[in-house]
Amino acid sequence: MFKILYLFFFALQCLLCTSNTNAEIINTNVERLLDLSSQLVKTTIKISAEETTGKPITEYVFLVGEPNLSFISLKDDTEKNIQLRKNKELINGEQSYTLIFAKGSPKKSFAIETVSSKNIRPHPEEIEQNDKQLVRYNGRLHFYSKYKTVVQKTNVKLSSANILSHTQVKPYTVGSNKINLGPYEDVEALSEQELVIHYENQTPFLTVNALERTIELSHWGNIAIKEEIQLTHAGAKLKGSFSRYDFQKEGRSDHSAVKSYKTYLPASASGVYYRDTNGNISTSNMNLVRDFIELELRPRFPLFGGWKTKYTLGYNVPSYEYMYNDGNKYQLKMHLIDHIYDNMVIDEAVIKIILPEGCTNVQFSTPYQISRRPNQLVHTYLDTIGRPVVTFSKSNLVESHISDFTLNYSFEKVSLLQEPLLVSGFIYVIFLFTIVLLRLDFSITSHSHKE
């Protein structure tokens, strides 16, 4: 009897293992939009997946397939039915994410957006002053997936119609600044076929090498923001000498050199200053738009490929727009970073938040993973024990990272009297010292009194 039960359970286990082995996810249809019109590679992938055995799909593994990934998100997932989890292990040497579905079904449709940086390279790497900037993109022709794909197509958007060369695998069509690749059928998993596009791209290839953003809070109604920015033109380097006369004479608007760029500030920003090591830079224009301030920054010289500049931008905003309190508990909600220029890339950003003196129970949360640095103390005027400073950093940032952080802390309102009392006490001591000093007699001769 025991042997019969053992054989029965063994056969059932083998049957289940066989069923799981035959279970397979396939991509029934993939539509990929590849935006190469700037220095960033922006990809939108619409995926329709199916479980061949009819079992519900609870997890789907997505391979990035692009180096230097900056940002990834799910598109149109307003109900938050899909959780995106980064995997520690690499698959075939590539970074991967797992999509976890709240409700399982044999068929799933979803869209994923990615942004990667430094995957479009100038080619040639050096050009003369009046030459056009040509770039080269190296990627994958097919959607890189661990699953087999039944049908897929890719639409490529470029910055101009000047296409020197591109990978030609039929079927494909070329029209103006667009290349349509596919549809391709029965593409095997982990397809490595290369996609190369050589084309003209005159958009600014600006890179922020280092950003130090300081946010200084005050409970007297003001928040001071200062950004120290080191900027490099990462496009094709200038070959030969620079001629200011030829540059002014040419006057082309599509030149790869950067004359100016626009940054956005909060609509309530005031006391804006823009300066470098030489002093204030007056070649800037500020326009008030409906929801923000458009600030056109013009460096002292045009930026060609390989050229650098460094400047400081600062302004003030009222604290009531970003700070909230309930008794002695306070909350600050602000952007981690702000818009510096269109299609920006930040190699390394360091954000410092200087809190008022006497803050305790500091709790900090961000919308994405950051590198937290040790807390510090900074001393300014009328400080005694110093102000706490929350510092953190993040690398490889793009515009999609512009989102709010939340900082909670406790602060006793009676501490607001510290600075007025210090000032009053100092003035009182000065007056008292003056009164005592005037009443003292420091003369060395004796005075005779008449009777």
Sine and cosine of phi, psi and omega as CSV:
sin_phi,cos_phi,sin_psi,cos_psi,sin_omega,cos_omega
0.00,0.00,-0.69,0.73,0.00,-1.00
-0.89,0.46,-0.64,0.77,0.00,-1.00
-0.92,0.40,-0.59,0.81,0.00,-1.00
-0.91,0.41,-0.70,0.72,0.05,-1.00
-0.89,0.46,-0.65,0.76,-0.01,-1.00
-0.89,0.45,-0.70,0.72,0.02,-1.00
-0.91,0.40,-0.57,0.82,0.00,-1.00
-0.91,0.41,-0.75,0.66,0.01,-1.00
-0.91,0.40,-0.55,0.83,0.04,-1.00
-0.91,0.41,-0.68,0.73,0.03,-1.00
-0.91,0.42,-0.61,0.79,0.02,-1.00
-0.91,0.41,-0.64,0.77,0.02,-1.00
-0.90,0.43,-0.68,0.74,0.03,-1.00
-0.89,0.46,-0.62,0.78,0.01,-1.00
-0.90,0.43,-0.67,0.74,0.02,-1.00
-0.91,0.41,-0.65,0.76,0.01,-1.00
-0.90,0.44,-0.64,0.77,0.02,-1.00
-0.91,0.42,-0.63,0.78,0.01,-1.00
-0.90,0.43,-0.67,0.74,0.01,-1.00
-0.92,0.39,-0.56,0.83,0.00,-1.00
-0.92,0.39,-0.62,0.78,-0.02,-1.00
-0.97,0.24,-0.30,0.96,0.01,-1.00
-0.91,0.41,0.75,-0.66,-0.06,-1.00
-0.47,-0.88,0.66,-0.75,0.08,-1.00
-0.99,-0.13,0.70,-0.72,0.08,-1.00
-0.78,-0.63,0.46,-0.89,0.11,-0.99
-1.00,-0.01,0.94,-0.33,-0.02,-1.00
-0.97,0.26,-0.53,0.85,0.01,-1.00
-0.42,-0.91,0.70,-0.71,0.02,-1.00
-0.72,-0.69,0.80,-0.59,0.10,-0.99
-0.88,-0.48,0.84,-0.54,-0.10,-1.00
-0.86,-0.50,0.79,-0.61,0.09,-1.00
-0.95,-0.32,0.86,-0.50,-0.06,-1.00
-0.92,-0.38,0.95,-0.33,-0.03,-1.00
-0.99,-0.14,0.94,-0.33,0.01,-1.00
-0.90,-0.43,0.49,0.87,-0.09,-1.00
-0.99,0.11,-0.08,1.00,0.03,-1.00
-0.73,-0.68,-0.34,-0.94,0.05,-1.00
-0.99,0.13,-0.14,0.99,0.00,-1.00
-0.98,-0.19,0.46,-0.89,0.13,-0.99
-0.97,-0.22,0.95,-0.31,-0.01,-1.00
-0.96,-0.28,0.84,-0.55,-0.08,-1.00
-0.84,-0.54,0.73,-0.68,0.14,-0.99
-0.86,-0.51,0.86,-0.51,-0.08,-1.00
-0.87,-0.50,0.87,-0.49,0.08,-1.00
-0.98,-0.19,0.86,-0.50,-0.13,-0.99
-0.86,-0.50,0.73,-0.68,0.18,-0.98
-0.90,-0.43,0.89,-0.45,-0.06,-1.00
-0.89,-0.45,0.42,-0.91,-0.03,-1.00
-0.57,-0.82,0.62,-0.78,0.11,-0.99
-1.00,-0.02,0.87,-0.50,-0.14,-0.99
-0.91,0.40,-0.43,0.90,-0.02,-1.00
-1.00,-0.03,-0.01,1.00,0.01,-1.00
1.00,0.07,0.05,1.00,0.03,-1.00
-0.98,0.21,0.45,-0.89,-0.01,-1.00
-0.93,0.36,0.64,-0.76,0.06,-1.00
-1.00,0.05,0.90,-0.44,0.04,-1.00
-0.97,-0.25,-0.40,0.91,0.00,-1.00
-0.65,-0.76,0.55,-0.83,0.05,-1.00
-0.66,-0.75,0.78,-0.63,-0.02,-1.00
-1.00,-0.08,0.84,-0.54,-0.01,-1.00
-0.94,-0.34,0.81,-0.59,0.07,-1.00
-1.00,-0.09,0.73,-0.68,-0.07,-1.00
-0.91,0.41,-0.80,0.60,0.06,-1.00
0.97,0.24,-0.03,1.00,0.04,-1.00
-0.79,-0.61,0.75,-0.66,0.08,-1.00
-0.95,0.31,0.26,-0.97,0.05,-1.00
0.84,0.54,0.70,0.72,0.04,-1.00
-0.90,0.44,0.79,-0.62,0.02,-1.00
-0.98,-0.19,-0.65,0.76,-0.13,-0.99
-0.48,-0.88,0.61,-0.80,0.07,-1.00
-0.61,-0.79,0.64,-0.77,0.00,-1.00
-0.40,-0.91,0.28,-0.96,0.09,-1.00
-1.00,-0.04,0.71,-0.70,-0.04,-1.00
-0.99,-0.11,0.67,-0.74,0.08,-1.00
0.88,0.48,0.47,0.88,0.07,-1.00
-0.99,-0.13,0.91,0.41,-0.08,-1.00
-0.93,0.36,-0.47,0.88,-0.04,-1.00
-1.00,0.04,0.01,1.00,0.04,-1.00
0.82,0.57,0.72,0.70,0.00,-1.00
-1.00,0.04,-0.14,0.99,-0.04,-1.00
-0.83,-0.56,0.75,-0.66,0.06,-1.00
-0.97,-0.25,0.74,-0.68,-0.02,-1.00
-0.96,-0.27,0.87,-0.49,-0.07,-1.00
-0.83,-0.55,0.77,-0.64,0.01,-1.00
-0.99,0.17,0.72,-0.70,0.01,-1.00
-1.00,-0.05,0.64,-0.77,0.02,-1.00
-0.97,0.26,-0.60,0.80,-0.04,-1.00
-0.99,0.15,0.61,-0.79,0.07,-1.00
-1.00,0.07,0.57,-0.82,0.07,-1.00
-0.93,-0.38,0.91,-0.42,-0.04,-1.00
0.83,0.56,0.58,0.82,0.01,-1.00
0.98,0.20,0.13,0.99,-0.05,-1.00
-0.91,-0.42,0.55,-0.83,0.09,-1.00
-0.94,0.35,0.59,-0.81,-0.06,-1.00
-0.67,-0.74,0.37,-0.93,0.06,-1.00
-0.76,-0.65,0.49,-0.87,0.06,-1.00
-0.93,-0.37,0.81,-0.58,0.09,-1.00
-1.00,-0.03,0.86,-0.51,-0.01,-1.00
-0.95,-0.30,0.87,-0.49,-0.07,-1.00
-1.00,-0.05,0.71,-0.71,0.02,-1.00
-0.93,0.36,-0.58,0.81,0.01,-1.00
-0.85,-0.53,0.83,-0.55,-0.02,-1.00
-1.00,0.03,0.62,-0.79,0.08,-1.00
-0.44,-0.90,0.40,-0.92,-0.06,-1.00
-0.91,0.42,-0.39,0.92,0.00,-1.00
-0.83,-0.55,0.70,-0.71,-0.01,-1.00
-0.72,-0.70,0.60,-0.80,0.11,-0.99
-0.74,-0.67,0.75,-0.67,-0.04,-1.00
-0.38,-0.92,0.21,-0.98,-0.01,-1.00
-0.74,-0.67,0.64,-0.77,-0.02,-1.00
-0.82,-0.58,0.70,-0.71,0.06,-1.00
-0.92,-0.40,0.70,-0.72,0.06,-1.00
-0.74,-0.67,0.48,-0.88,0.10,-1.00
-0.73,-0.69,0.80,-0.60,0.03,-1.00
-0.79,-0.62,0.42,-0.91,-0.07,-1.00
-0.87,-0.49,0.36,-0.93,0.12,-0.99
0.86,0.51,0.52,0.86,0.10,-0.99
-0.96,-0.27,-0.07,1.00,0.11,-0.99
-0.94,-0.33,0.90,-0.43,-0.12,-0.99
-0.94,-0.35,0.62,-0.78,0.10,-1.00
-0.90,0.43,0.69,-0.72,-0.02,-1.00
-0.53,-0.85,0.98,-0.20,0.20,0.98
-0.97,0.25,0.27,-0.96,-0.06,-1.00
-0.98,0.20,-0.31,0.95,0.02,-1.00
-0.77,-0.64,0.68,-0.74,0.04,-1.00
-0.69,-0.73,0.35,-0.94,0.08,-1.00
-0.99,0.16,0.14,-0.99,-0.18,-0.98
-0.84,0.54,-0.66,0.75,-0.08,-1.00
-0.99,-0.14,0.13,0.99,0.01,-1.00
-0.98,0.18,0.39,-0.92,0.08,-1.00
-1.00,0.07,0.52,-0.85,-0.03,-1.00
-1.00,0.06,0.86,-0.52,0.06,-1.00
-0.95,-0.31,0.62,-0.79,-0.05,-1.00
-0.76,-0.65,0.23,-0.97,-0.01,-1.00
-0.69,-0.72,0.72,-0.69,0.05,-1.00
-0.92,-0.40,0.76,-0.65,0.09,-1.00
-0.89,-0.46,0.88,-0.47,0.03,-1.00
-0.57,-0.82,-0.47,-0.88,0.00,-1.00
-0.91,-0.42,0.69,-0.73,-0.02,-1.00
-0.92,0.38,-0.64,0.77,-0.04,-1.00
-0.97,-0.25,0.37,-0.93,0.10,-0.99
-0.89,0.46,0.85,-0.53,-0.07,-1.00
-0.99,0.12,0.94,-0.35,-0.09,-1.00
-0.58,-0.81,0.45,-0.89,0.07,-1.00
-0.99,0.14,-0.06,1.00,0.00,-1.00
-0.93,-0.38,0.45,-0.89,0.07,-1.00
-0.94,0.35,0.59,-0.81,-0.01,-1.00
-0.90,-0.44,0.79,-0.61,-0.03,-1.00
-0.97,0.24,-0.80,0.60,0.00,-1.00
-0.67,-0.74,0.68,-0.73,0.07,-1.00
-0.47,-0.88,0.46,-0.89,0.10,-1.00
-0.56,-0.83,0.42,-0.91,-0.06,-1.00
-0.76,-0.65,0.77,-0.64,0.09,-1.00
-0.94,-0.34,0.85,-0.53,-0.06,-1.00
-0.95,-0.31,0.78,-0.63,0.06,-1.00
-0.95,-0.32,0.81,-0.59,-0.03,-1.00
-0.93,-0.38,0.13,-0.99,-0.04,-1.00
-1.00,0.04,-0.25,0.97,0.01,-1.00
-0.44,-0.90,0.20,-0.98,0.02,-1.00
-1.00,0.06,-0.05,1.00,0.00,-1.00
-0.99,0.14,1.00,0.03,-0.01,-1.00
-0.96,-0.27,0.91,-0.41,-0.04,-1.00
-0.98,0.22,-0.69,0.73,0.01,-1.00
-0.30,-0.95,0.36,-0.93,0.07,-1.00
-0.34,-0.94,0.31,-0.95,0.04,-1.00
-0.90,0.43,0.76,-0.65,-0.08,-1.00
-0.90,-0.44,1.00,-0.05,0.08,-1.00
-0.86,-0.51,0.92,-0.38,-0.06,-1.00
-0.92,0.38,0.58,-0.81,0.04,1.00
-1.00,0.05,0.56,-0.83,0.07,-1.00
-0.43,-0.90,0.41,-0.91,0.06,-1.00
-0.68,-0.74,0.52,-0.85,0.02,-1.00
-0.81,-0.58,0.79,-0.61,0.03,-1.00
-0.56,-0.83,0.87,-0.49,0.00,-1.00
0.81,0.59,-0.87,-0.49,-0.03,-1.00
-0.98,-0.20,0.47,0.88,-0.03,-1.00
-0.77,-0.64,0.57,-0.82,0.10,-1.00
-0.80,-0.60,0.82,-0.58,0.04,-1.00
-0.95,-0.30,0.87,-0.49,-0.05,-1.00
-0.93,-0.36,0.82,-0.58,0.02,-1.00
0.98,-0.22,-0.14,-0.99,0.20,0.98
-0.97,0.24,0.59,-0.80,0.08,-1.00
-0.95,-0.32,0.66,-0.75,-0.08,-1.00
-0.92,-0.40,0.50,-0.86,0.08,-1.00
0.78,0.63,0.85,0.52,0.04,-1.00
-1.00,0.04,0.81,-0.59,-0.03,-1.00
-0.94,0.33,0.34,-0.94,0.03,-1.00
-0.90,0.43,0.53,-0.85,0.05,-1.00
0.84,0.54,0.68,0.73,0.04,-1.00
-0.94,0.35,0.75,-0.66,-0.12,-0.99
-0.95,-0.33,0.21,0.98,-0.06,-1.00
-0.90,0.44,0.72,-0.70,-0.16,-0.99
-1.00,0.06,0.55,-0.84,0.12,-0.99
-0.88,-0.48,0.86,-0.51,-0.01,-1.00
-0.82,-0.57,0.78,-0.62,0.03,-1.00
-0.76,-0.65,0.81,-0.58,0.03,-1.00
-0.91,-0.41,0.89,-0.46,-0.13,-0.99
-0.46,-0.89,0.12,-0.99,0.02,-1.00
-1.00,0.04,0.72,-0.70,0.01,-1.00
-0.58,-0.82,0.97,-0.23,-0.06,-1.00
-0.99,-0.14,0.13,0.99,0.01,-1.00
-0.94,0.34,0.46,-0.89,-0.03,-1.00
-0.89,0.46,0.78,-0.62,0.08,-1.00
-0.98,-0.19,0.88,0.48,-0.04,-1.00
-1.00,0.05,0.66,-0.75,0.03,-1.00
-0.76,-0.65,0.79,-0.62,0.12,-0.99
-1.00,0.10,0.96,-0.28,-0.01,-1.00
-0.94,0.35,-0.63,0.78,-0.02,-1.00
-0.55,-0.83,0.76,-0.65,0.08,-1.00
-0.81,-0.59,0.83,-0.56,0.11,-0.99
-0.89,-0.46,0.94,-0.34,-0.07,-1.00
-0.94,-0.33,0.85,-0.52,-0.03,-1.00
-0.91,-0.42,0.81,-0.58,0.03,-1.00
-0.90,-0.44,0.91,-0.41,-0.05,-1.00
-0.94,-0.34,0.89,-0.46,-0.05,-1.00
-1.00,-0.02,0.56,-0.83,0.12,-0.99
-0.66,-0.75,0.71,-0.71,0.04,-1.00
-0.99,0.14,0.12,0.99,0.06,-1.00
-0.99,-0.13,0.30,0.95,0.17,-0.98
0.98,-0.21,0.22,0.98,-0.08,-1.00
-0.65,-0.76,0.55,-0.83,0.14,-0.99
-0.81,-0.59,0.86,-0.51,-0.01,-1.00
-0.99,-0.15,0.76,-0.65,-0.03,-1.00
-0.85,-0.53,0.76,-0.65,0.02,-1.00
-0.72,-0.69,0.74,-0.67,0.01,-1.00
-0.84,-0.54,0.84,-0.54,0.11,-0.99
-0.97,-0.24,0.88,-0.48,-0.20,-0.98
-0.83,-0.55,0.76,-0.65,0.14,-0.99
-0.93,-0.37,0.87,-0.49,-0.19,-0.98
-0.87,-0.49,0.63,-0.78,0.03,-1.00
-0.72,-0.69,0.67,-0.74,0.15,-0.99
-0.99,0.12,0.94,-0.35,-0.10,-1.00
-1.00,-0.05,0.23,0.97,0.00,-1.00
-0.99,0.13,-0.32,-0.95,-0.01,-1.00
-0.89,0.46,0.76,-0.65,-0.06,-1.00
-0.95,0.32,0.51,-0.86,0.00,-1.00
-0.96,0.27,0.81,-0.59,0.03,-1.00
-0.98,-0.20,0.81,-0.58,-0.05,-1.00
1.00,-0.03,-0.20,-0.98,-0.07,-1.00
-1.00,-0.01,0.30,-0.95,-0.01,-1.00
-0.99,-0.16,0.74,-0.68,0.04,-1.00
-0.91,-0.41,0.93,-0.37,0.03,-1.00
-0.90,0.44,-0.60,0.80,0.00,-1.00
-0.89,0.46,-0.75,0.67,0.01,-1.00
-0.90,0.43,-0.58,0.82,-0.02,-1.00
-0.92,0.40,-0.70,0.72,0.01,-1.00
-0.94,0.35,-0.58,0.81,-0.03,-1.00
-0.93,0.37,-0.63,0.77,-0.05,-1.00
-0.92,0.40,-0.78,0.62,0.10,-0.99
0.86,0.51,0.50,0.87,-0.03,-1.00
-0.98,0.19,0.66,-0.75,0.03,-1.00
-1.00,0.10,-0.31,0.95,-0.04,-1.00
-0.99,-0.16,0.36,0.93,-0.02,-1.00
-0.95,0.31,0.58,-0.81,-0.01,-1.00
-0.95,0.31,-0.34,0.94,0.08,-1.00
-0.93,0.37,0.58,-0.82,-0.07,-1.00
-0.98,-0.18,0.91,-0.41,0.07,-1.00
-1.00,0.08,-0.66,0.75,-0.02,-1.00
-0.37,-0.93,0.23,-0.97,0.07,-1.00
-0.46,-0.89,0.31,-0.95,-0.10,-0.99
-0.94,-0.34,0.73,-0.68,0.09,-1.00
-0.87,-0.49,0.44,-0.90,-0.08,-1.00
-0.92,-0.38,0.72,-0.70,0.05,-1.00
-0.88,-0.47,0.33,-0.94,0.07,-1.00
-0.86,0.51,0.50,-0.87,-0.04,-1.00
-0.89,0.46,-0.42,0.91,-0.03,-1.00
-1.00,-0.05,0.15,0.99,-0.04,-1.00
-0.91,0.41,0.63,-0.77,0.02,-1.00
-0.60,-0.80,0.27,-0.96,0.00,-1.00
0.87,0.49,0.64,0.76,-0.06,-1.00
-0.95,0.30,0.71,-0.70,0.10,-1.00
-0.71,-0.71,0.52,-0.85,-0.07,-1.00
-0.63,-0.77,0.94,-0.34,-0.09,-1.00
-0.54,-0.84,0.29,-0.96,0.09,-1.00
-0.78,-0.62,-0.29,-0.96,-0.07,-1.00
-0.92,0.40,-0.37,0.93,0.01,-1.00
-1.00,0.05,-0.17,0.99,-0.01,-1.00
0.81,-0.59,-0.34,-0.94,-0.05,-1.00
-0.94,0.34,0.66,-0.75,0.04,-1.00
-0.97,-0.23,0.92,-0.40,-0.09,-1.00
-1.00,0.02,-0.15,0.99,-0.04,-1.00
-1.00,0.09,0.92,0.40,0.04,-1.00
-0.56,-0.83,0.49,-0.87,0.00,-1.00
-0.81,-0.58,0.65,-0.76,-0.02,-1.00
-0.83,-0.55,0.82,-0.58,0.00,-1.00
-0.83,-0.56,0.71,-0.70,0.03,-1.00
-1.00,0.03,0.92,-0.40,0.08,-1.00
-0.99,-0.12,-0.04,-1.00,-0.12,-0.99
-0.88,0.48,-0.76,0.64,-0.12,-0.99
-0.92,-0.39,0.00,1.00,-0.04,-1.00
-0.36,-0.93,0.14,-0.99,0.08,-1.00
-0.96,-0.27,0.81,-0.59,0.03,-1.00
-1.00,-0.09,0.90,-0.44,-0.05,-1.00
-0.92,-0.38,0.91,-0.41,0.04,-1.00
-1.00,0.01,0.91,-0.42,-0.02,-1.00
-0.99,-0.16,0.78,-0.62,0.01,-1.00
-0.85,-0.53,0.95,-0.31,0.02,-1.00
-0.87,0.49,0.21,-0.98,-0.02,-1.00
-0.92,0.40,-0.36,0.93,-0.01,-1.00
-0.57,-0.82,0.47,-0.88,0.05,-1.00
-0.91,0.42,0.57,-0.82,-0.05,-1.00
-0.99,-0.13,0.92,-0.40,0.14,-0.99
-0.99,-0.10,0.12,-0.99,-0.02,-1.00
-0.85,0.53,0.78,-0.62,-0.02,-1.00
1.00,0.00,-0.19,0.98,-0.01,-1.00
-0.99,0.13,0.47,-0.88,-0.07,-1.00
-0.78,-0.62,0.36,-0.93,0.13,-0.99
-0.50,-0.86,0.39,-0.92,-0.01,-1.00
-0.65,-0.76,0.74,-0.67,-0.04,-1.00
-0.49,-0.87,0.18,-0.98,0.02,-1.00
-0.83,-0.56,0.76,-0.65,0.04,-1.00
-0.83,-0.55,0.78,-0.63,-0.03,-1.00
-0.63,-0.78,0.39,-0.92,0.03,-1.00
-0.24,-0.97,0.15,-0.99,0.02,-1.00
-0.85,-0.52,0.55,-0.84,0.10,-0.99
-0.73,-0.68,0.51,-0.86,0.03,-1.00
-0.93,0.36,0.64,-0.77,-0.09,-1.00
-0.95,0.31,-0.41,0.91,-0.07,-1.00
-0.92,0.39,-0.28,0.96,0.02,-1.00
-0.99,0.13,-0.29,0.96,-0.10,-0.99
-0.80,-0.60,-0.24,0.97,-0.04,-1.00
-0.92,-0.39,0.62,-0.78,0.01,-1.00
-0.73,-0.69,0.55,-0.83,0.01,-1.00
-0.62,-0.79,0.47,-0.88,0.09,-1.00
-0.70,-0.72,1.00,-0.09,-0.10,-1.00
0.94,0.35,-0.85,-0.53,0.01,-1.00
-1.00,-0.07,0.09,1.00,0.00,-1.00
-0.98,-0.20,0.75,-0.66,-0.06,-1.00
-0.83,-0.55,0.47,-0.88,0.05,-1.00
-0.66,-0.75,0.71,-0.70,0.04,-1.00
-0.89,-0.45,0.78,-0.62,0.07,-1.00
-0.79,-0.61,0.91,-0.41,-0.01,-1.00
-0.58,-0.82,0.19,-0.98,0.09,-1.00
-0.94,0.33,0.67,-0.74,0.14,-0.99
-0.89,0.45,-0.74,0.67,0.09,-1.00
-0.73,-0.69,0.33,-0.94,0.05,-1.00
-0.90,-0.43,0.18,-0.98,0.02,-1.00
-0.92,0.39,0.84,-0.54,0.04,-1.00
-0.98,-0.18,-0.71,0.70,0.11,-0.99
-0.33,-0.94,0.24,-0.97,-0.04,-1.00
-0.91,0.42,0.66,-0.76,0.02,-1.00
0.81,0.59,0.74,0.68,-0.08,-1.00
-0.97,0.23,0.41,-0.91,0.10,-1.00
-0.74,-0.68,0.79,-0.61,0.02,-1.00
-0.88,-0.47,0.90,-0.44,0.00,-1.00
-0.92,0.39,-0.74,0.67,-0.05,-1.00
-0.54,-0.84,0.80,-0.60,0.03,-1.00
-0.85,-0.53,0.74,-0.67,0.08,-1.00
-0.88,-0.48,0.86,-0.51,-0.04,-1.00
-0.93,-0.38,0.79,-0.62,0.04,-1.00
-0.88,-0.48,0.75,-0.66,0.03,-1.00
-0.89,-0.46,0.93,-0.37,-0.02,-1.00
-1.00,-0.08,0.91,-0.41,-0.04,-1.00
-1.00,-0.02,0.34,-0.94,0.07,-1.00
-0.90,0.44,0.45,-0.90,0.01,-1.00
-0.90,0.43,0.72,-0.69,0.01,-1.00
0.99,-0.17,0.06,1.00,0.01,-1.00
-0.96,0.28,0.63,-0.78,0.01,-1.00
-0.70,-0.72,0.14,-0.99,0.05,-1.00
0.78,0.62,0.78,0.62,-0.04,-1.00
-0.98,0.21,0.82,-0.57,0.06,-1.00
-0.80,-0.60,0.69,-0.72,-0.18,-0.98
-0.73,-0.68,0.71,-0.71,0.04,-1.00
-0.64,-0.77,0.60,-0.80,-0.02,-1.00
-0.79,-0.61,0.39,-0.92,-0.02,-1.00
-0.96,0.27,-0.21,0.98,0.04,-1.00
-0.53,-0.85,0.16,-0.99,-0.12,-0.99
-0.95,0.32,0.71,-0.71,0.04,-1.00
-0.75,-0.66,0.17,-0.98,0.06,-1.00
-0.97,-0.23,0.93,-0.36,-0.04,-1.00
-0.99,0.16,0.70,-0.72,0.03,-1.00
-0.96,-0.30,0.32,-0.95,-0.04,-1.00
-0.87,0.50,0.60,-0.80,0.05,-1.00
-0.93,0.37,0.50,-0.87,-0.03,-1.00
-0.76,-0.66,0.10,-0.99,0.13,-0.99
-0.83,-0.56,0.67,-0.74,0.04,-1.00
-0.79,-0.61,0.62,-0.78,-0.03,-1.00
-0.94,-0.33,0.81,-0.59,0.12,-0.99
-0.86,-0.51,-0.21,-0.98,-0.05,-1.00
-0.91,0.42,0.63,-0.78,0.05,-1.00
0.90,0.43,0.34,0.94,0.08,-1.00
-1.00,-0.06,0.50,-0.87,0.02,-1.00
-0.92,-0.39,-0.89,0.45,0.00,-1.00
-1.00,-0.03,-0.22,0.98,0.03,-1.00
0.98,-0.21,0.35,-0.94,-0.02,-1.00
-0.99,-0.14,0.70,-0.71,0.05,-1.00
-0.94,0.33,0.61,-0.79,-0.02,-1.00
-0.83,-0.56,0.84,-0.54,0.10,-1.00
-0.99,-0.10,0.85,-0.53,-0.08,-1.00
-0.80,-0.60,0.67,-0.74,0.07,-1.00
-0.47,-0.88,0.24,-0.97,-0.05,-1.00
-0.65,-0.76,0.33,-0.94,0.02,-1.00
-0.43,-0.90,0.66,-0.75,-0.02,-1.00
-0.92,-0.39,0.35,-0.94,0.06,-1.00
0.83,0.55,0.90,0.43,-0.03,-1.00
-0.97,-0.24,0.53,-0.85,0.08,-1.00
-0.73,-0.68,-0.04,-1.00,-0.05,-1.00
-0.87,0.49,-0.49,0.87,-0.01,-1.00
-0.90,0.43,-0.27,0.96,0.01,-1.00
-1.00,0.09,-0.01,1.00,0.03,-1.00
-0.96,0.28,0.98,-0.19,0.00,-1.00
-0.41,-0.91,0.18,-0.98,-0.15,-0.99
-1.00,0.04,0.59,-0.80,0.23,-0.97
-0.97,-0.23,0.27,-0.96,0.01,-1.00
-0.80,-0.60,0.80,-0.60,0.00,-1.00
-0.82,-0.57,0.87,-0.49,0.03,-1.00
-0.94,-0.35,0.64,-0.77,0.04,-1.00
-0.39,-0.92,0.22,-0.98,0.04,-1.00
-0.93,-0.36,0.59,-0.80,-0.01,-1.00
-0.49,-0.87,0.83,-0.56,0.03,-1.00
-0.97,0.23,0.82,-0.57,-0.08,-1.00
-0.91,0.40,-0.38,0.93,0.03,-1.00
-0.92,0.40,-0.35,0.94,0.03,-1.00
-0.93,0.38,-0.28,0.96,0.06,-1.00
-0.90,0.43,-0.37,0.93,0.00,-1.00
-0.98,0.18,-0.14,0.99,-0.09,-1.00
-0.87,0.49,-0.77,0.64,-0.06,-1.00
-0.93,0.37,-0.71,0.70,0.07,-1.00
-0.87,0.50,-0.61,0.79,0.01,-1.00
-0.93,0.37,-0.60,0.80,0.05,-1.00
-0.90,0.44,-0.69,0.73,0.02,-1.00
-0.91,0.42,-0.71,0.70,0.01,-1.00
-0.89,0.46,-0.68,0.73,0.02,-1.00
-0.89,0.45,-0.63,0.78,0.01,-1.00
-0.91,0.41,-0.69,0.73,0.02,-1.00
-0.90,0.43,-0.65,0.76,0.02,-1.00
-0.88,0.48,-0.68,0.73,0.02,-1.00
-0.90,0.44,-0.63,0.77,0.03,-1.00
-0.89,0.45,-0.71,0.70,0.02,-1.00
-0.90,0.43,-0.69,0.73,0.01,-1.00
-0.89,0.46,-0.67,0.74,0.03,-1.00
-0.90,0.44,-0.63,0.78,0.02,-1.00
-0.92,0.40,-0.66,0.75,0.01,-1.00
-0.89,0.45,-0.72,0.69,0.02,-1.00
-0.89,0.45,-0.66,0.75,-0.03,-1.00
-0.90,0.44,-0.63,0.77,0.00,-1.00
-0.94,0.34,-0.42,0.91,-0.02,-1.00
-1.00,0.06,-0.18,0.98,0.02,-1.00
-1.00,0.09,0.57,-0.82,0.01,-1.00
-0.94,-0.33,0.92,-0.40,-0.04,-1.00
-0.96,-0.27,0.22,0.98,-0.02,-1.00
-0.95,0.30,0.50,-0.87,-0.02,-1.00
-0.97,-0.24,-0.01,1.00,0.05,-1.00
-0.95,-0.30,0.52,-0.86,0.01,-1.00
-1.00,0.06,0.57,-0.82,0.00,-1.00
-0.97,-0.26,0.76,-0.65,0.04,-1.00
-1.00,-0.04,0.63,-0.77,-0.03,-1.00
-0.96,-0.29,0.76,-0.65,0.06,-1.00
-0.98,0.19,0.65,-0.76,0.04,-1.00
-0.99,0.12,0.00,0.00,0.00,0.00
